[in-house]
Amino acid sequence: MTGTDAVLVVDAGSASLHVSVVDRDGRVGQTHDLAAPDELTGLVPRLPAVTAVGHRLVHGGPELTAPVRVDDTVRAGLAAAARLAPLHVPPALAALDAARTALPDLPHVVCLDTAFHAELPAAARTYPLPHGWDTRYGLRRYGFHGLSYAWALRRTAALLYRPADDLQVVLAHLGGGCSACAVRDGHSVDTTMGFTPLEGLAMSRRSGSVDPGLLLWLQTEHGLSAAELDDALQHRSGLLGLSGSSGDTRDLVRARTRGDRAAQLALAVFTHRVRAGVAAMAASLDRLDAVVFTGEIGTDQPEVRAEVTAGLRVLGLPRTLHGPDEPAEATIVSPVGAQVPVLVVPTGEIQQIAAETRATLAHR
């Protein structure tokens, strides 16, 4: 690749497909929302010239731990990861196949959300389960939101004028999915999501962690099937389940001001779980250089940020935050002189995918 090349980024979610063109300086140009992967064929003639395609993949499985150029062998191996993240990986693979068909002469690179956590320490990645289950069933904590965390870490280092490998920070990605991550000297050392993106913090529609005994009880005492539990935990829990009305914090903040007690409880549970997650991540660090919010909620919901930080004064976080409610770029929102700076970094997963695609091809 040359310095003038643009990268086409294909970002397939469980119910969405976004295609963006990113130039060599990381600027996002054309962006298209597609209804189905086969629309890529018709879109290609309308795109500016690109020389590579980068794809987001939520889960790389046990074998893939870094971005990789896709060939038929790599593509065959990705099928195993689909079983670990059935909501996210199959749509991404469908988009990958469509893009390889539409642009067969370009290199395609898959960039993994799990790669950022590939070197989690053994104590952080291992579940306390019967001896041998980890190898027999391939059980480990993978962690997710890695592309978001990699971008947020880079922007945090730049904003604090410190190298990333000299930082110890907690990053919180709050959006439709939510997690927190402890970064020590540029490396993930703990995170709240685990074997699947269902573990950890409460989320928009996902439950996050619940007592496994509760799930066994629902199965044995009330006859709920695995499919029923899966649907409830993945689609009907979290903020939506608690409020009974919406999984969107913006709706719930407005409803709370009108006296909606269910919305009030939903936000209280959500922020409580985020505080607990941030504090747990801080326990894996020697010091706390900053707390960083990213993701849609982390970026555009100042009420959530304020309620999380106000309850973490034990970690040295400030009582109040300042700055714009919805920062357009990486911003320090804590007062000058705060013991622990609080930052907001708008999500840059698209730019991170483009950067990792370029780096992967440059090292071939």
C-alpha positions as CSV (number, residue, x, y, z in Angstrom):
1,M,0.0,0.0,0.0
2,T,1.2,3.5,-0.7
3,G,0.7,6.6,1.5
4,T,-2.2,7.9,-0.6
5,D,-4.4,4.8,-0.4
6,A,-7.8,4.8,1.1
7,V,-9.3,1.8,3.1
8,L,-12.8,0.6,2.8
9,V,-14.1,-0.3,6.3
10,V,-16.9,-2.8,6.6
11,D,-18.5,-2.8,10.1
12,A,-21.3,-5.4,10.4
13,G,-23.3,-5.5,13.6
14,S,-25.9,-7.9,14.7
15,A,-28.6,-5.9,12.9
16,S,-26.6,-3.2,11.0
17,L,-24.1,-2.9,8.2
18,H,-22.0,0.3,7.9
19,V,-19.5,0.9,5.1
20,S,-17.0,3.8,5.3
21,V,-14.0,5.1,3.3
22,V,-11.1,6.2,5.5
23,D,-8.2,8.2,4.0
24,R,-4.6,7.9,5.0
25,D,-5.0,10.6,7.6
26,G,-7.8,8.7,9.3
27,R,-10.5,11.0,8.0
28,V,-13.8,9.2,7.4
29,G,-15.3,10.1,4.0
30,Q,-18.2,8.4,2.4
31,T,-20.3,6.4,4.8
32,H,-23.2,4.1,3.8
33,D,-25.7,2.1,5.8
34,L,-26.7,-1.0,3.9
35,A,-29.7,-3.2,4.5
36,A,-28.0,-6.4,3.4
37,P,-24.5,-7.6,2.4
38,D,-25.5,-8.2,-1.2
39,E,-25.9,-4.4,-1.6
40,L,-22.1,-4.1,-1.6
41,T,-22.0,-5.2,-5.2
42,G,-24.1,-2.2,-6.3
43,L,-22.3,0.2,-4.0
44,V,-18.7,-0.5,-5.2
45,P,-19.0,1.4,-8.5
46,R,-20.1,4.5,-6.5
47,L,-17.1,4.4,-4.1
48,P,-13.9,6.3,-4.5
49,A,-10.8,4.3,-5.2
50,V,-9.7,2.1,-2.3
51,T,-6.8,-0.3,-2.1
52,A,-7.7,-2.5,0.8
53,V,-10.8,-3.6,2.8
54,G,-10.8,-3.8,6.6
55,H,-13.5,-5.8,8.4
56,R,-14.6,-5.7,12.1
57,L,-14.9,-9.1,13.7
58,V,-16.2,-9.1,17.3
59,H,-14.7,-12.5,18.1
60,G,-11.6,-14.1,16.6
61,G,-11.9,-17.4,18.6
62,P,-9.0,-19.1,20.3
63,E,-6.7,-19.1,17.2
64,L,-6.8,-15.6,15.9
65,T,-5.2,-13.1,18.2
66,A,-4.1,-10.3,15.8
67,P,-5.4,-8.7,12.6
68,V,-4.9,-11.0,9.7
69,R,-5.2,-10.9,5.9
70,V,-8.0,-13.1,4.8
71,D,-7.4,-16.0,2.5
72,D,-9.5,-19.2,2.0
73,T,-7.7,-20.9,4.9
74,V,-8.3,-18.0,7.3
75,R,-11.9,-17.7,6.2
76,A,-12.6,-21.4,6.9
77,G,-11.2,-21.0,10.4
78,L,-13.4,-18.0,11.2
79,A,-16.5,-20.3,11.2
80,A,-15.5,-21.6,14.7
81,A,-15.7,-18.1,16.1
82,A,-19.3,-17.8,14.9
83,R,-20.4,-20.4,17.5
84,L,-18.9,-18.2,20.3
85,A,-20.6,-15.0,19.3
86,P,-23.7,-16.1,17.3
87,L,-25.3,-12.6,17.3
88,H,-22.3,-10.8,15.9
89,V,-20.0,-13.1,13.9
90,P,-22.4,-14.6,11.3
91,P,-23.5,-11.2,10.0
92,A,-19.8,-10.1,9.8
93,L,-18.8,-13.2,7.9
94,A,-21.7,-12.7,5.5
95,A,-20.5,-9.1,4.9
96,L,-16.9,-10.4,4.5
97,D,-17.9,-12.9,1.9
98,A,-19.9,-10.3,0.0
99,A,-17.0,-7.9,0.0
100,R,-14.5,-10.5,-1.2
101,T,-16.9,-11.3,-4.0
102,A,-17.5,-7.6,-4.9
103,L,-13.8,-6.7,-4.6
104,P,-11.9,-9.9,-5.3
105,D,-8.6,-8.2,-6.4
106,L,-8.1,-6.2,-3.1
107,P,-6.6,-7.5,0.1
108,H,-9.1,-8.0,2.9
109,V,-8.1,-7.8,6.6
110,V,-10.1,-8.9,9.6
111,C,-9.6,-6.8,12.7
112,L,-10.6,-8.4,16.0
113,D,-12.3,-7.0,19.0
114,T,-10.8,-9.8,21.1
115,A,-7.2,-9.1,20.0
116,F,-6.7,-6.3,22.4
117,H,-7.2,-8.7,25.3
118,A,-5.2,-11.6,23.8
119,E,-2.5,-11.4,26.4
120,L,-4.7,-11.2,29.5
121,P,-2.8,-12.6,32.5
122,A,-3.8,-16.1,33.5
123,A,-5.5,-15.0,36.7
124,A,-7.7,-12.6,34.7
125,R,-8.6,-14.9,31.8
126,T,-9.2,-18.1,33.7
127,Y,-12.6,-19.2,35.1
128,P,-12.7,-21.1,38.4
129,L,-14.2,-24.2,36.9
130,P,-13.4,-27.9,37.2
131,H,-9.9,-28.9,36.3
132,G,-9.5,-29.6,32.6
133,W,-12.6,-27.8,31.4
134,D,-10.6,-24.9,30.1
135,T,-8.7,-27.2,27.6
136,R,-11.5,-29.6,27.0
137,Y,-14.1,-27.0,26.1
138,G,-11.8,-24.0,25.2
139,L,-13.1,-21.9,28.1
140,R,-11.4,-18.6,28.8
141,R,-12.2,-15.0,29.2
142,Y,-11.7,-13.3,25.8
143,G,-12.9,-9.7,26.4
144,F,-14.4,-7.5,23.7
145,H,-14.6,-3.8,22.5
146,G,-10.9,-4.1,21.8
147,L,-11.0,-1.9,18.7
148,S,-12.7,0.8,20.7
149,Y,-10.2,0.5,23.6
150,A,-7.2,0.6,21.3
151,W,-8.4,3.8,19.7
152,A,-9.4,5.3,23.1
153,L,-5.9,4.5,24.5
154,R,-4.1,6.2,21.7
155,R,-6.2,9.3,22.0
156,T,-5.8,9.3,25.8
157,A,-2.0,9.1,25.5
158,A,-2.0,12.0,23.1
159,L,-4.3,14.1,25.3
160,L,-2.3,13.5,28.4
161,Y,1.1,14.0,26.6
162,R,2.3,10.6,27.8
163,P,3.3,7.4,25.9
164,A,0.6,4.7,26.0
165,D,3.1,2.2,27.4
166,D,3.5,4.4,30.5
167,L,-0.2,4.7,31.3
168,Q,-2.4,2.8,33.8
169,V,-6.0,3.6,33.1
170,V,-9.5,2.3,33.2
171,L,-11.4,2.6,30.0
172,A,-15.2,2.3,30.0
173,H,-17.0,1.6,26.7
174,L,-20.7,2.3,27.3
175,G,-23.1,1.8,24.4
176,G,-25.5,-0.9,23.3
177,G,-22.9,-3.2,24.7
178,C,-21.0,-2.1,27.8
179,S,-17.7,-3.1,29.3
180,A,-14.7,-1.8,31.3
181,C,-11.1,-2.5,30.8
182,A,-7.9,-2.1,32.9
183,V,-4.8,-1.1,30.9
184,R,-1.4,-1.3,32.4
185,D,1.6,0.0,30.3
186,G,-0.4,-0.2,27.1
187,H,-1.8,-3.7,27.6
188,S,-5.1,-5.0,28.7
189,V,-4.8,-6.8,32.1
190,D,-8.4,-7.2,33.0
191,T,-11.9,-6.6,31.5
192,T,-15.5,-7.2,32.5
193,M,-16.6,-9.1,29.4
194,G,-15.5,-12.7,29.3
195,F,-16.2,-15.9,27.2
196,T,-19.1,-14.0,25.5
197,P,-20.2,-10.4,25.2
198,L,-22.9,-11.2,27.7
199,E,-20.7,-11.1,30.9
200,G,-20.1,-8.0,32.9
201,L,-21.9,-4.7,33.1
202,A,-25.6,-4.2,32.6
203,M,-26.2,-3.0,29.0
204,S,-29.0,-1.6,26.8
205,R,-30.8,-4.9,26.3
206,R,-28.3,-7.5,27.7
207,S,-28.3,-8.4,31.3
208,G,-24.6,-8.5,31.9
209,S,-23.6,-10.8,34.8
210,V,-26.2,-12.5,36.9
211,D,-26.0,-15.3,39.5
212,P,-25.6,-18.6,37.5
213,G,-27.6,-20.3,40.3
214,L,-30.5,-18.0,39.4
215,L,-30.4,-19.3,35.8
216,L,-30.3,-22.9,37.0
217,W,-33.2,-22.3,39.3
218,L,-35.3,-20.9,36.5
219,Q,-34.5,-24.0,34.4
220,T,-35.2,-26.6,37.2
221,E,-38.0,-24.9,39.1
222,H,-39.8,-23.1,36.3
223,G,-38.9,-25.1,33.2
224,L,-37.4,-22.2,31.2
225,S,-35.5,-23.6,28.3
226,A,-32.0,-22.6,27.2
227,A,-33.5,-20.8,24.2
228,E,-35.9,-18.8,26.4
229,L,-33.1,-17.8,28.8
230,D,-30.9,-16.8,25.9
231,D,-33.6,-14.6,24.4
232,A,-34.3,-13.0,27.7
233,L,-30.7,-12.3,28.6
234,Q,-29.7,-11.1,25.2
235,H,-32.7,-9.1,24.1
236,R,-35.1,-8.3,26.9
237,S,-32.9,-7.4,29.9
238,G,-30.6,-4.5,30.8
239,L,-32.0,-1.0,30.7
240,L,-35.0,-2.2,28.6
241,G,-35.9,-4.9,30.9
242,L,-35.6,-2.8,34.1
243,S,-37.5,0.2,32.7
244,G,-40.1,-1.8,30.7
245,S,-40.0,1.0,28.1
246,S,-36.6,1.7,26.5
247,G,-33.0,0.6,26.4
248,D,-31.8,4.1,25.5
249,T,-30.4,6.2,28.3
250,R,-31.6,9.4,26.7
251,D,-35.2,8.2,26.9
252,L,-34.7,7.1,30.5
253,V,-33.1,10.4,31.7
254,R,-36.1,12.3,30.3
255,A,-38.5,9.8,31.8
256,R,-36.8,10.0,35.2
257,T,-37.3,13.8,35.2
258,R,-41.0,13.1,34.7
259,G,-41.1,10.9,37.8
260,D,-40.9,7.5,36.1
261,R,-39.7,5.3,38.9
262,A,-38.9,2.4,36.6
263,A,-36.6,4.6,34.6
264,Q,-35.0,5.9,37.8
265,L,-34.3,2.3,38.9
266,A,-33.0,1.3,35.5
267,L,-30.5,4.2,35.5
268,A,-29.5,3.6,39.2
269,V,-28.8,-0.1,38.5
270,F,-26.9,0.7,35.3
271,T,-24.6,3.3,36.9
272,H,-24.1,1.2,40.0
273,R,-22.9,-1.7,37.8
274,V,-20.6,0.7,35.9
275,R,-19.1,2.0,39.1
276,A,-18.5,-1.5,40.4
277,G,-16.9,-2.5,37.1
278,V,-14.6,0.5,37.0
279,A,-13.6,-0.1,40.6
280,A,-12.9,-3.7,39.9
281,M,-10.7,-2.8,37.0
282,A,-8.8,-0.3,39.1
283,A,-7.9,-3.2,41.4
284,S,-5.6,-4.6,38.7
285,L,-3.5,-1.4,38.5
286,D,-0.8,0.0,40.7
287,R,-2.1,3.5,40.2
288,L,-4.9,5.2,38.4
289,D,-3.7,7.8,35.8
290,A,-7.2,8.4,34.2
291,V,-10.7,7.1,33.7
292,V,-11.9,7.3,30.2
293,F,-15.4,7.1,28.8
294,T,-16.1,6.1,25.3
295,G,-19.0,4.5,23.3
296,E,-22.3,6.2,22.5
297,I,-23.5,6.5,26.1
298,G,-20.1,7.3,27.4
299,T,-19.8,10.1,24.8
300,D,-23.2,11.7,24.7
301,Q,-24.8,11.0,28.1
302,P,-23.3,13.5,30.6
303,E,-25.7,12.4,33.3
304,V,-24.4,8.9,33.3
305,R,-20.8,10.1,33.4
306,A,-21.5,12.4,36.3
307,E,-23.3,9.7,38.3
308,V,-20.6,7.2,37.7
309,T,-17.7,9.5,38.7
310,A,-19.6,11.0,41.7
311,G,-19.8,7.6,43.2
312,L,-16.1,6.8,42.8
313,R,-14.5,9.5,45.0
314,V,-12.9,6.6,46.9
315,L,-10.7,6.2,43.8
316,G,-9.9,9.9,43.7
317,L,-12.3,10.8,41.0
318,P,-13.7,14.4,41.1
319,R,-17.1,15.2,42.6
320,T,-18.2,17.1,39.5
321,L,-17.3,17.2,35.8
322,H,-17.0,20.1,33.4
323,G,-16.7,20.6,29.6
324,P,-19.2,20.0,26.8
325,D,-22.0,17.5,27.3
326,E,-21.2,15.7,24.0
327,P,-17.6,16.3,23.0
328,A,-16.8,16.0,19.3
329,E,-13.2,15.1,20.0
330,A,-11.2,13.7,22.9
331,T,-11.6,16.0,25.9
332,I,-10.7,16.2,29.6
333,V,-13.9,16.8,31.5
334,S,-12.5,16.8,35.0
335,P,-11.6,20.1,36.8
336,V,-8.0,21.3,36.5
337,G,-5.9,19.7,39.1
338,A,-8.1,16.7,39.6
339,Q,-6.3,13.8,41.3
340,V,-7.5,11.5,38.6
341,P,-8.4,13.0,35.2
342,V,-11.6,12.0,33.6
343,L,-11.7,11.9,29.8
344,V,-14.3,11.5,27.1
345,V,-13.1,9.9,23.8
346,P,-15.6,9.6,21.0
347,T,-15.6,6.1,19.5
348,G,-13.1,5.6,16.7
349,E,-13.5,2.0,15.8
350,I,-13.7,2.8,12.1
351,Q,-10.4,4.7,12.2
352,Q,-8.8,2.0,14.3
353,I,-9.9,-0.7,11.7
354,A,-8.4,1.3,8.9
355,A,-5.1,1.8,10.9
356,E,-4.8,-1.9,11.8
357,T,-5.5,-2.8,8.1
358,R,-2.7,-0.6,6.9
359,A,-0.3,-1.9,9.6
360,T,-1.1,-5.5,8.8
361,L,-0.5,-5.1,5.1
362,A,2.6,-3.0,5.6
363,H,4.3,-5.8,7.6
364,R,3.7,-8.5,5.0
